[in-house]
Amino acid sequence: MKIQAAGVASYTLEIVPNEDAQDPSMVVGSCDGGTQKIIYQKNG
């Protein structure tokens, strides 16, 4: 995965409804026919 290749050891991926994805810079993808967003958060 690209995140691990970048040296990030601890992170969280979360699937949220589109309206809950407030920060576009955290969105790394979408799923469920485009109705949900996958957001990335670096831990630590």
PQR file with spaces between the fields and no chain letter, atoms N, CA, C, O and H, PARSE charges and radii, in Angstrom:
ATOM       1  N    MET     1       0.830   -1.179    0.000 -0.4000 1.5000
ATOM       2  CA   MET     1       0.000    0.000    0.000 -0.0000 2.0000
ATOM       3  C    MET     1       0.875    1.244    0.000  0.5500 1.7000
ATOM       4  O    MET     1       1.921    1.265    0.649 -0.5500 1.4000
ATOM       5  N    LYS     2       0.464    2.268   -0.712 -0.4000 1.5000
ATOM       6  CA   LYS     2       1.252    3.491   -0.843 -0.0000 2.0000
ATOM       7  C    LYS     2       1.509    4.165    0.497  0.5500 1.7000
ATOM       8  O    LYS     2       2.570    4.755    0.701 -0.5500 1.4000
ATOM       9  H    LYS     2      -0.385    2.250   -1.239  0.4000 1.0000
ATOM      10  N    ILE     3       0.551    4.081    1.407 -0.4000 1.5000
ATOM      11  CA   ILE     3       0.710    4.742    2.715 -0.0000 2.0000
ATOM      12  C    ILE     3       1.883    4.123    3.463  0.5500 1.7000
ATOM      13  O    ILE     3       2.717    4.842    4.014 -0.5500 1.4000
ATOM      14  H    ILE     3      -0.310    3.602    1.241  0.4000 1.0000
ATOM      15  N    GLN     4       1.953    2.804    3.488 -0.4000 1.5000
ATOM      16  CA   GLN     4       3.041    2.129    4.186 -0.0000 2.0000
ATOM      17  C    GLN     4       4.373    2.378    3.484  0.5500 1.7000
ATOM      18  O    GLN     4       5.407    2.502    4.140 -0.5500 1.4000
ATOM      19  H    GLN     4       1.275    2.220    3.041  0.4000 1.0000
ATOM      20  N    ALA     5       4.351    2.452    2.157 -0.4000 1.5000
ATOM      21  CA   ALA     5       5.574    2.725    1.405 -0.0000 2.0000
ATOM      22  C    ALA     5       6.112    4.114    1.719  0.5500 1.7000
ATOM      23  O    ALA     5       7.315    4.351    1.612 -0.5500 1.4000
ATOM      24  H    ALA     5       3.511    2.352    1.624  0.4000 1.0000
ATOM      25  N    ALA     6       5.235    5.030    2.106 -0.4000 1.5000
ATOM      26  CA   ALA     6       5.650    6.391    2.461 -0.0000 2.0000
ATOM      27  C    ALA     6       6.214    6.457    3.874  0.5500 1.7000
ATOM      28  O    ALA     6       6.614    7.530    4.325 -0.5500 1.4000
ATOM      29  H    ALA     6       4.258    4.837    2.193  0.4000 1.0000
ATOM      30  N    GLY     7       6.254    5.328    4.583 -0.4000 1.5000
ATOM      31  CA   GLY     7       6.833    5.290    5.914 -0.0000 2.0000
ATOM      32  C    GLY     7       5.860    5.578    7.034  0.5500 1.7000
ATOM      33  O    GLY     7       6.283    5.796    8.169 -0.5500 1.4000
ATOM      34  H    GLY     7       5.930    4.456    4.217  0.4000 1.0000
ATOM      35  N    VAL     8       4.566    5.586    6.750 -0.4000 1.5000
ATOM      36  CA   VAL     8       3.564    5.820    7.790 -0.0000 2.0000
ATOM      37  C    VAL     8       3.207    4.479    8.420  0.5500 1.7000
ATOM      38  O    VAL     8       2.629    3.608    7.771 -0.5500 1.4000
ATOM      39  H    VAL     8       4.222    5.409    5.828  0.4000 1.0000
ATOM      40  N    ALA     9       3.557    4.328    9.688 -0.4000 1.5000
ATOM      41  CA   ALA     9       3.365    3.037   10.339 -0.0000 2.0000
ATOM      42  C    ALA     9       1.969    2.869   10.927  0.5500 1.7000
ATOM      43  O    ALA     9       1.444    1.757   10.973 -0.5500 1.4000
ATOM      44  H    ALA     9       4.027    5.036   10.216  0.4000 1.0000
ATOM      45  N    SER    10       1.367    3.964   11.376 -0.4000 1.5000
ATOM      46  CA   SER    10       0.094    3.874   12.070 -0.0000 2.0000
ATOM      47  C    SER    10      -0.908    4.844   11.451  0.5500 1.7000
ATOM      48  O    SER    10      -0.706    6.058   11.456 -0.5500 1.4000
ATOM      49  H    SER    10       1.794    4.868   11.338  0.4000 1.0000
ATOM      50  N    TYR    11      -1.990    4.283   10.918 -0.4000 1.5000
ATOM      51  CA   TYR    11      -3.004    5.109   10.289 -0.0000 2.0000
ATOM      52  C    TYR    11      -4.352    4.425   10.395  0.5500 1.7000
ATOM      53  O    TYR    11      -4.435    3.242   10.726 -0.5500 1.4000
ATOM      54  H    TYR    11      -2.155    3.296   10.914  0.4000 1.0000
ATOM      55  N    THR    12      -5.406    5.173   10.114 -0.4000 1.5000
ATOM      56  CA   THR    12      -6.765    4.659   10.170 -0.0000 2.0000
ATOM      57  C    THR    12      -7.461    4.983    8.861  0.5500 1.7000
ATOM      58  O    THR    12      -7.377    6.105    8.361 -0.5500 1.4000
ATOM      59  H    THR    12      -5.339    6.134    9.845  0.4000 1.0000
ATOM      60  N    LEU    13      -8.150    3.990    8.307 -0.4000 1.5000
ATOM      61  CA   LEU    13      -9.031    4.211    7.171 -0.0000 2.0000
ATOM      62  C    LEU    13     -10.447    4.013    7.662  0.5500 1.7000
ATOM      63  O    LEU    13     -10.742    3.033    8.346 -0.5500 1.4000
ATOM      64  H    LEU    13      -8.219    3.079    8.713  0.4000 1.0000
ATOM      65  N    GLU    14     -11.321    4.935    7.318 -0.4000 1.5000
ATOM      66  CA   GLU    14     -12.696    4.870    7.795 -0.0000 2.0000
ATOM      67  C    GLU    14     -13.638    5.153    6.640  0.5500 1.7000
ATOM      68  O    GLU    14     -13.362    6.014    5.805 -0.5500 1.4000
ATOM      69  H    GLU    14     -11.081    5.732    6.762  0.4000 1.0000
ATOM      70  N    ILE    15     -14.737    4.438    6.590 -0.4000 1.5000
ATOM      71  CA   ILE    15     -15.752    4.644    5.567 -0.0000 2.0000
ATOM      72  C    ILE    15     -16.889    5.442    6.187  0.5500 1.7000
ATOM      73  O    ILE    15     -17.471    5.040    7.195 -0.5500 1.4000
ATOM      74  H    ILE    15     -14.961    3.738    7.269  0.4000 1.0000
ATOM      75  N    VAL    16     -17.195    6.576    5.572 -0.4000 1.5000
ATOM      76  CA   VAL    16     -18.234    7.460    6.102 -0.0000 2.0000
ATOM      77  C    VAL    16     -19.164    7.884    4.964  0.5500 1.7000
ATOM      78  O    VAL    16     -18.760    7.879    3.801 -0.5500 1.4000
ATOM      79  H    VAL    16     -16.722    6.903    4.753  0.4000 1.0000
ATOM      80  N    PRO    17     -20.403    8.250    5.290 -0.5600 1.5000
ATOM      81  CA   PRO    17     -21.303    8.806    4.263  0.2800 2.0000
ATOM      82  C    PRO    17     -20.699   10.081    3.678  0.5500 1.7000
ATOM      83  O    PRO    17     -19.969   10.797    4.363 -0.5500 1.4000
ATOM      84  N    ASN    18     -21.002   10.363    2.418 -0.4000 1.5000
ATOM      85  CA   ASN    18     -20.439   11.541    1.746 -0.0000 2.0000
ATOM      86  C    ASN    18     -20.574   12.811    2.568  0.5500 1.7000
ATOM      87  O    ASN    18     -19.631   13.599    2.648 -0.5500 1.4000
ATOM      88  H    ASN    18     -21.595    9.781    1.861  0.4000 1.0000
ATOM      89  N    GLU    19     -21.735   13.023    3.182 -0.4000 1.5000
ATOM      90  CA   GLU    19     -21.950   14.276    3.915 -0.0000 2.0000
ATOM      91  C    GLU    19     -21.091   14.387    5.170  0.5500 1.7000
ATOM      92  O    GLU    19     -20.935   15.484    5.706 -0.5500 1.4000
ATOM      93  H    GLU    19     -22.501   12.383    3.117  0.4000 1.0000
ATOM      94  N    ASP    20     -20.526   13.271    5.653 -0.4000 1.5000
ATOM      95  CA   ASP    20     -19.667   13.306    6.838 -0.0000 2.0000
ATOM      96  C    ASP    20     -18.191   13.518    6.487  0.5500 1.7000
ATOM      97  O    ASP    20     -17.369   13.717    7.382 -0.5500 1.4000
ATOM      98  H    ASP    20     -20.653   12.380    5.218  0.4000 1.0000
ATOM      99  N    ALA    21     -17.851   13.478    5.212 -0.4000 1.5000
ATOM     100  CA   ALA    21     -16.466   13.681    4.781 -0.0000 2.0000
ATOM     101  C    ALA    21     -16.234   15.185    4.607  0.5500 1.7000
ATOM     102  O    ALA    21     -16.377   15.717    3.507 -0.5500 1.4000
ATOM     103  H    ALA    21     -18.519   13.317    4.485  0.4000 1.0000
ATOM     104  N    GLN    22     -15.879   15.858    5.694 -0.4000 1.5000
ATOM     105  CA   GLN    22     -15.766   17.314    5.707 -0.0000 2.0000
ATOM     106  C    GLN    22     -14.490   17.825    5.035  0.5500 1.7000
ATOM     107  O    GLN    22     -14.511   18.866    4.378 -0.5500 1.4000
ATOM     108  H    GLN    22     -15.764   15.426    6.588  0.4000 1.0000
ATOM     109  N    ASP    23     -13.393   17.109    5.194 -0.4000 1.5000
ATOM     110  CA   ASP    23     -12.092   17.582    4.714 -0.0000 2.0000
ATOM     111  C    ASP    23     -11.681   16.823    3.455  0.5500 1.7000
ATOM     112  O    ASP    23     -11.295   15.657    3.544 -0.5500 1.4000
ATOM     113  H    ASP    23     -13.376   16.263    5.728  0.4000 1.0000
ATOM     114  N    PRO    24     -11.754   17.459    2.284 -0.5600 1.5000
ATOM     115  CA   PRO    24     -11.424   16.759    1.028  0.2800 2.0000
ATOM     116  C    PRO    24     -10.002   16.211    0.990  0.5500 1.7000
ATOM     117  O    PRO    24      -9.740   15.244    0.275 -0.5500 1.4000
ATOM     118  N    SER    25      -9.071   16.810    1.748 -0.4000 1.5000
ATOM     119  CA   SER    25      -7.692   16.331    1.736 -0.0000 2.0000
ATOM     120  C    SER    25      -7.545   14.977    2.417  0.5500 1.7000
ATOM     121  O    SER    25      -6.535   14.298    2.233 -0.5500 1.4000
ATOM     122  H    SER    25      -9.283   17.595    2.329  0.4000 1.0000
ATOM     123  N    MET    26      -8.547   14.575    3.207 -0.4000 1.5000
ATOM     124  CA   MET    26      -8.489   13.286    3.900 -0.0000 2.0000
ATOM     125  C    MET    26      -9.117   12.157    3.078  0.5500 1.7000
ATOM     126  O    MET    26      -8.941   10.984    3.408 -0.5500 1.4000
ATOM     127  H    MET    26      -9.367   15.126    3.357  0.4000 1.0000
ATOM     128  N    VAL    27      -9.841   12.499    2.020 -0.4000 1.5000
ATOM     129  CA   VAL    27     -10.549   11.499    1.231 -0.0000 2.0000
ATOM     130  C    VAL    27      -9.562   10.807    0.295  0.5500 1.7000
ATOM     131  O    VAL    27      -8.875   11.459   -0.492 -0.5500 1.4000
ATOM     132  H    VAL    27      -9.984   13.452    1.753  0.4000 1.0000
ATOM     133  N    VAL    28      -9.498    9.466    0.390 -0.4000 1.5000
ATOM     134  CA   VAL    28      -8.582    8.704   -0.454 -0.0000 2.0000
ATOM     135  C    VAL    28      -9.315    7.817   -1.452  0.5500 1.7000
ATOM     136  O    VAL    28      -8.686    7.167   -2.287 -0.5500 1.4000
ATOM     137  H    VAL    28     -10.055    8.936    1.029  0.4000 1.0000
ATOM     138  N    GLY    29     -10.645    7.788   -1.367 -0.4000 1.5000
ATOM     139  CA   GLY    29     -11.406    6.978   -2.307 -0.0000 2.0000
ATOM     140  C    GLY    29     -12.877    7.006   -1.970  0.5500 1.7000
ATOM     141  O    GLY    29     -13.313    7.673   -1.032 -0.5500 1.4000
ATOM     142  H    GLY    29     -11.156    8.316   -0.689  0.4000 1.0000
ATOM     143  N    SER    30     -13.634    6.263   -2.763 -0.4000 1.5000
ATOM     144  CA   SER    30     -15.069    6.166   -2.506 -0.0000 2.0000
ATOM     145  C    SER    30     -15.492    4.719   -2.699  0.5500 1.7000
ATOM     146  O    SER    30     -14.757    3.917   -3.274 -0.5500 1.4000
ATOM     147  H    SER    30     -13.281    5.721   -3.525  0.4000 1.0000
ATOM     148  N    CYS    31     -16.684    4.396   -2.214 -0.4000 1.5000
ATOM     149  CA   CYS    31     -17.199    3.043   -2.348 -0.0000 2.0000
ATOM     150  C    CYS    31     -18.717    3.074   -2.294  0.5500 1.7000
ATOM     151  O    CYS    31     -19.320    4.140   -2.171 -0.5500 1.4000
ATOM     152  H    CYS    31     -17.281    5.048   -1.747  0.4000 1.0000
ATOM     153  N    ASP    32     -19.321    1.921   -2.386 -0.4000 1.5000
ATOM     154  CA   ASP    32     -20.773    1.772   -2.319 -0.0000 2.0000
ATOM     155  C    ASP    32     -21.470    2.626   -3.375  0.5500 1.7000
ATOM     156  O    ASP    32     -22.431    3.342   -3.095 -0.5500 1.4000
ATOM     157  H    ASP    32     -18.831    1.055   -2.487  0.4000 1.0000
ATOM     158  N    GLY    33     -20.948    2.525   -4.603 -0.4000 1.5000
ATOM     159  CA   GLY    33     -21.548    3.250   -5.717 -0.0000 2.0000
ATOM     160  C    GLY    33     -21.369    4.752   -5.628  0.5500 1.7000
ATOM     161  O    GLY    33     -22.161    5.500   -6.201 -0.5500 1.4000
ATOM     162  H    GLY    33     -20.167    1.943   -4.831  0.4000 1.0000
ATOM     163  N    GLY    34     -20.335    5.215   -4.913 -0.4000 1.5000
ATOM     164  CA   GLY    34     -20.070    6.638   -4.788 -0.0000 2.0000
ATOM     165  C    GLY    34     -20.836    7.320   -3.677  0.5500 1.7000
ATOM     166  O    GLY    34     -20.767    8.543   -3.553 -0.5500 1.4000
ATOM     167  H    GLY    34     -19.692    4.607   -4.448  0.4000 1.0000
ATOM     168  N    THR    35     -21.568    6.568   -2.859 -0.4000 1.5000
ATOM     169  CA   THR    35     -22.348    7.179   -1.784 -0.0000 2.0000
ATOM     170  C    THR    35     -21.561    7.301   -0.487  0.5500 1.7000
ATOM     171  O    THR    35     -22.006    7.976    0.442 -0.5500 1.4000
ATOM     172  H    THR    35     -21.624    5.575   -2.959  0.4000 1.0000
ATOM     173  N    GLN    36     -20.394    6.657   -0.408 -0.4000 1.5000
ATOM     174  CA   GLN    36     -19.571    6.708    0.794 -0.0000 2.0000
ATOM     175  C    GLN    36     -18.156    7.107    0.393  0.5500 1.7000
ATOM     176  O    GLN    36     -17.717    6.851   -0.728 -0.5500 1.4000
ATOM     177  H    GLN    36     -20.032    6.109   -1.162  0.4000 1.0000
ATOM     178  N    LYS    37     -17.451    7.739    1.329 -0.4000 1.5000
ATOM     179  CA   LYS    37     -16.068    8.132    1.111 -0.0000 2.0000
ATOM     180  C    LYS    37     -15.167    7.354    2.070  0.5500 1.7000
ATOM     181  O    LYS    37     -15.559    7.028    3.191 -0.5500 1.4000
ATOM     182  H    LYS    37     -17.808    7.947    2.240  0.4000 1.0000
ATOM     183  N    ILE    38     -13.951    7.064    1.603 -0.4000 1.5000
ATOM     184  CA   ILE    38     -12.944    6.432    2.437 -0.0000 2.0000
ATOM     185  C    ILE    38     -11.986    7.546    2.857  0.5500 1.7000
ATOM     186  O    ILE    38     -11.354    8.186    2.017 -0.5500 1.4000
ATOM     187  H    ILE    38     -13.632    7.328    0.693  0.4000 1.0000
ATOM     188  N    ILE    39     -11.887    7.767    4.168 -0.4000 1.5000
ATOM     189  CA   ILE    39     -11.011    8.831    4.655 -0.0000 2.0000
ATOM     190  C    ILE    39      -9.829    8.231    5.407  0.5500 1.7000
ATOM     191  O    ILE    39      -9.928    7.172    6.027 -0.5500 1.4000
ATOM     192  H    ILE    39     -12.400    7.247    4.850  0.4000 1.0000
ATOM     193  N    TYR    40      -8.709    8.946    5.331 -0.4000 1.5000
ATOM     194  CA   TYR    40      -7.431    8.531    5.899 -0.0000 2.0000
ATOM     195  C    TYR    40      -7.059    9.475    7.025  0.5500 1.7000
ATOM     196  O    TYR    40      -7.150   10.694    6.882 -0.5500 1.4000
ATOM     197  H    TYR    40      -8.630    9.806    4.827  0.4000 1.0000
ATOM     198  N    GLN    41      -6.640    8.906    8.143 -0.4000 1.5000
ATOM     199  CA   GLN    41      -6.121    9.711    9.242 -0.0000 2.0000
ATOM     200  C    GLN    41      -4.826    9.078    9.714  0.5500 1.7000
ATOM     201  O    GLN    41      -4.773    7.880    9.994 -0.5500 1.4000
ATOM     202  H    GLN    41      -6.566    7.915    8.258  0.4000 1.0000
ATOM     203  N    LYS    42      -3.775    9.897    9.799 -0.4000 1.5000
ATOM     204  CA   LYS    42      -2.500    9.427   10.321 -0.0000 2.0000
ATOM     205  C    LYS    42      -2.575    9.439   11.838  0.5500 1.7000
ATOM     206  O    LYS    42      -3.002   10.431   12.429 -0.5500 1.4000
ATOM     207  H    LYS    42      -3.818   10.870    9.571  0.4000 1.0000
ATOM     208  N    ASN    43      -2.168    8.360   12.470 -0.4000 1.5000
ATOM     209  CA   ASN    43      -2.168    8.273   13.936 -0.0000 2.0000
ATOM     210  C    ASN    43      -0.835    8.727   14.489  0.5500 1.7000
ATOM     211  O    ASN    43       0.205    8.568   13.848 -0.5500 1.4000
ATOM     212  H    ASN    43      -1.820    7.554   11.991  0.4000 1.0000
ATOM     213  N    GLY    44      -0.872    9.292   15.681 -0.4000 1.5000
ATOM     214  CA   GLY    44       0.356    9.688   16.353 -0.0000 2.0000
ATOM     215  C    GLY    44       0.786   11.006   15.918  0.5500 1.7000
ATOM     216  O    GLY    44       1.810   11.506   16.382 -0.5500 1.4000
ATOM     217  H    GLY    44      -1.716    9.421   16.202  0.4000 1.0000
